[in-house]
Amino acid sequence: MPQLLLELFSEEIPARMQKRAEEDLLKLVREKLSARGLSFEKVQTFSAPRRLGLVIDDLAAKAADVNEEKKGPRVGAPDQAVQGFLKSAGLKSIDEAQIVEDKKGAFYVARVERAGRPTPEIVQEALPEVVRAFPWPKSMRSGESDLQWVRPLHNILCLFDGKAVKIDVDTVPSEPVTWGHRFHAPARIEPKDFADYATKLRAAKVEIDREARKARIIEDARKLCAANMLELVEDIGLLEEVAGLAEWPVVLLGEMDPSFLNLPGEVIRLSMRTHQKYFAVRDPKTGKLAPHFITVANIDAKDGGKAIAAGNARVLSARLNDARFFWDTDKKAPLYTQERKAKLQKIVFHQKLGSVWDKVERVKALAVELCSVTGADKKLVEDAAILCKMDLVTETVGEFPELQGQIGRQLSLLTKGTHHSVAAAIEDHYRPLGPNDRVPTDKVAVTLALADKLDTLVGFWAIDEKPTGSSDAYGLRRAALGLVRMILMNELRLQLGAGAHVGNSAIVEALRLYSVEKGGGPIASVWGGVSTDFVQSLFAFLADRLKVQLRDQGKRHDLVDAVFALGDDDLVRIVARVEALDVFLKSQDGANLLAASKRAANILAAEEKKAKWSADEAKGEVDAAKLVEPAEKSLHEALAKALPAARAAVEKEDFAAAMKALSALRAPVDAFFDKVLVNAEDAALRRNRLLLLSRFTQALSAVADFSKIEG
């Protein structure tokens, strides 16, 4: 079957946008072609600095023929309904429709037969829509048309079955040609198909496959380092970016002044990575940074890249000279000084939440309270809290904001006697910075990070600056997810605020700290006393983050909801319940009990709807004397054993044992439904049997709310 090749040739596409652009292109092309009757499976996208495209193999030469029946209104329906039917069916008059009778009467039916359109015709119609609707994060308008594209679009190459298809988008040319490397091979190239296209471009020093470029960069960088007795400091994010900067990546090794190695390694790596797009290298014997760097050029220089490497070294030296000035200035004073404290007191954290120093004091007080949960040393936690924001007003962080925390750790270590846990906490209290960032494990760092995130969440919740569907200006989702990950990874038994713990929870402790007067400032107005709604609202937000994480790990959303419905606020215990429930429901006993619980719940709900049963009656006790059938007696006896056993196991947090105790109910409950008529004519007998079913559902609720489970 024929092949469709599309290339959108433009000025340089920002590296960070290329990968997403491939995904968006595929999505839009699939959407537009499918809507016109063309579907496909074999597709490959590609991107490089100056081009974005895709190739679809085995695309049909034309869309499928349409042969269908369209049911219309009843015979005798109002004229408005008939006219609407004619329009939708493409009929000129109602005489072209057939009349079909069924049990409900006579209806008009249109038999639509339409030959599928040729694929080139569909492509010509669909691709301009793709181009005009492309969702670039940022785009520009050229001086020649109103078309918005990420950079000026120079040509649209489209081949179907080896033949050119002209795509009409404003004034953009559409020729069956492309161009090679801007410097090495700028001549026009006329490809016959995708294989020819890729081969000719590779010969013209353009590698269109971004994964191939990444593999080439990392392989050549490792070889070059190994040849010089060095080791590459690998960086996946940087690799992704530089692969989008070069059509023909050439890896070079540069040298820098060894005196710069006196700077903190974080400063050197940041200067290389962020400002210059260089990879750092280390000495494999010492594990420390070496006075070299790896850069990726987009040209095969005649001198082997010596001039390029030298020029890059000069640029890096200028950047590191600035960094050395800032670092030398910061080293002249210890991390904590009255001058830096005064600066933090003047920096507004938020107009309604006071200064950064106000936040430091709240975090310190809350962190001390949390020591009882984390087991951290209170004195070390206090020391770390006082220092944790100090580097925000250093010269180095002012120039390199990304190094907040890291510079504080380095400066604190210059002060004799600083405990290593205090230094680590200064850096790690910001972590985790995202879903893939590491989670602190040192007790001091964990305590400080928990306090910092809780203070942020409670403060912004109190002033009603909650995230919306489209905005999270203060990063509250990230803070909440970080809080959840730290609690789970460190197995912290922290009462957050659900259920019986509303008035005595970490959320309330954090909120109380806003009741401290700050000279009549705005902070005092945040405190309004303990509100159950406030605590439960914030806990629900944290619970949502946990649900997202569990779902990302493959846990069923309904099992998560079933456990959360119990009102527990211990995240560690919640996760243990979910995992045990997941295992249980995959067993035959678990699946059968779930089905039985649904049946029992339906019977109770039906009787309640008929006013023959109520929630108040469920509080009564089963009358053993009124148990007539052997099956109901067996179920009563099984419940008498299983329910206390399950509850005892839950108290010990042995959820696997609790599930095992409940599995003993499977045979008795199956027999009950097979042998016993629940809705007996005798009201007392019926009530007793409904109580028995109620006890069964209560037994299951010892581990989860089975009504929330699907299936």
Secondary structure, 3 states (H helix, E strand, C coil): CCCEEEEEEECCCCHHHHHHHHHHHHHHHHHHHHCCCCCCCCEEEEEECCEEEEEECCCCCECCCEEEEEEEEECCCCHHHHHHHHHHHCCCCHHHCEEEEECCEEEEEEEEEECCCEHHHHHHHHHHHHHHCCCCCCCEECCCCCCEECCCEEEEEEEECCEECCCCECCECCCCCEECCCCCCCCEECCCCHHHHHHHHHHCCCCCCHHHHHHHHHHHHHHHHHHCCCEECCCHHHHHHHCCCCCCCEEEEEECCHHHHHCCHHHHHHHHHHHHCCEEEECCCCCCEEEEEEEEECCCCCCCCHHHHHHHHHHHHHHHHHHHHHHHHHHCCCCCCHHHHHHHHHCEEECCCEEHHHHHHHHHHHHHHHHHHHCCCHHHHHHHHHHCCHHHHCHHHHHCHHHCCHHHHHHHHCCCCCCHHHHHHHHHCCCCCCCCCCCCCCHHHHHHHHHHHHHHHHHHHHCCCCCCCCCCCCCHHHHHHHHHHHHHHCCCCCCCCCHHHCCCCHHHHHHHHHHCCCCCCHHHHHCCCCCHHHHHHHHHHHHHHHHHHHHHCCCCHHHHHHHHCCCCCCHHHHHHHHHHHHHHHCCHHHHHHHHHHHHHHHHHHHHHHCCCCCCCHHHCCCCHHHCCCHHHHHHHHHHHHHHHHHHHHHHCCCHHHHHHHHHCCHHHHHHHHHHCCCCCCCHHHHHHHHHHHHHHHHHHCCCCCHHHCCC
